[in-house]
Amino acid sequence: MNKALLVLSAGLAFLAAPAWSAENAAVVDAIAEYMDFNEYGSSLILPEQIPQADWKKIFIVDARDTDQYAKEHIPGAVNIEWRRVVARRAELPKDRMVVMYCNTGSLSAQAVFALRLLGYDNVKVLQDGIEGWKAKGGFEAYARASKPAGS
């Protein structure tokens, strides 16, 4: 079985895991290989790592539900609920960074994991979600973090 098909099978199995009671060795091997291969943090990004001007180049996905998105979201973000990300993956660009967030990063991390299993290496989780983004200064997080201590 070729690697792409194996990874696709692993991703589909990951999404269907609650309904699937028997282990599939090929899927387990594909997930283990993926997890062994990736560096810790390769799919994470902190708000302070993104200069304000670079936010315009990033495709931002708010992975929360539509009600939460309507109340507040990062300017420029599109709303794709985390459970629908795989079904709507064709809407994600492959030629630039995609940053996905939810409230704290846990649900968007699940969506990013599934997308990465499907070969979307350009997708990252915004560490600590919108709450962390706001707490660190939003688009100003990079500038704040770049200031010398005590200034």
N, C-alpha and C positions, 0 to 999 in steps of 0.2 A: 504494500500500500504506500503511495507516495506521501511525502511529509505534509503537503498542503491538505490532502484529503484527511490525513490522520489528525491534523490540528483542527480542521473543520469539524470532524467527528467529536473531538474532545470538547470543542466549544459548544456544540449542540448538546452533548451529554451534560456538560456543566449547567446549561440552562434547564435541562429536563431532570436534573438530579433528584429533586423531591419525588418525582413520579417514577423514578427508575430504581428498582430495588436490588438488582444484580450488578455487580461490578463488571466492567468490560476492561480487560487487561490492556488492550490497545489504547483506550482512552486514558487510563491511569498512566500508562507509559508516556503518552503525549503530554499530559499535564505535568508530570514529573520532569520530563525533558525541558519543557518550557520554563518551569520554575528553577531548575538547575542552571539553565543558560542565562537567565536575566539577572542583572546586577540588582542589588537592593537599591531601591529608590529610582530605578530607571523609568518607572511610570509615574513618579511623583514630581510635583513642582510646587515650590513655595511662592506666595505672592511677592516676596522680596527678591526673588530671582528674576522677575520680569520688569525691565525698565518700562516706564509709562508709555513711551512711544511704541514699544513692541506689542502692546495689547491690541493695537489696530491690525496687526498682522496675524493674530491668533483667532482661530475659530473657537468661540466660547460656547459651551453647551451647559445649560442649566438643566440638571437631571431630576429636578424636583417635580412635583405635580403642578398642574396648570394654575391652581389657586395660589400656591406659594409663589410661583413665578409672577403672577399678576400683582401680588402685593409688593414684591421687591425682587430685583435681580441685578446682576452685574450689567451695566450698560453695554449693549451690543450682543448680549447672549441670546441664543436661540433656545427654545424650550423643547427638549426631547426627554420625556420621562425615562428614568433609568431602565425600567422594564422593557421599553420599546426601542432601546438603542440598537440592538442587534437587528431588529426588523427594519429599522430606518437607517442602517449603516451606509446606504448608498448616498445619503445626504451629507455625509462627512467628507471633507476634502482629504486627499492623500498627499497633497503637495505642500502642506503647511501644518504647523502644530495645531492640535485640537486639545483644548483644556476643558475638562469636564468637572463640574462641581455639584454638590447638593448642600445640605445644611452644614454637615461636619466632615464630609468626605467618605463616609462608610458606604453609602449606596452607590455613589458615583464610582467608587473603587471597584465594586462588583461589575459594573458596566464596563469599566476600562479593562478589567481582567478578561472579560469575555471578548471584547474587541481585540485585545492583544493576542489572544489565542487564535483569532481569525486573521491575524497578520497586520493589524493596524498599529504599527510601531510608533506612529506619530501622535498617539493619544496619551494624554497624561491626566492624572487626578490632581486637582488643586487641593493641596494639603490643608486640612481643617475647614474646607468648604467656604461658603459665603460668610459664615461667622468668623472664621480666621482671617479671611480677606478684609472684612470690615475692621476687625480688631487691630490689624497690622497697618491700616491706613488706606485700603483700597488700591487705587492706581498709584498712590504715593508710597506704597510699601517699599519699593526698591530705593527710592530717594531717602526715606527715613532710615532704612537699614544701612545705607552707604555713608551716613553722617558719622564723623568721628565720635567716639564716646565722650560724653560730657558737653556736647555742643547743642 
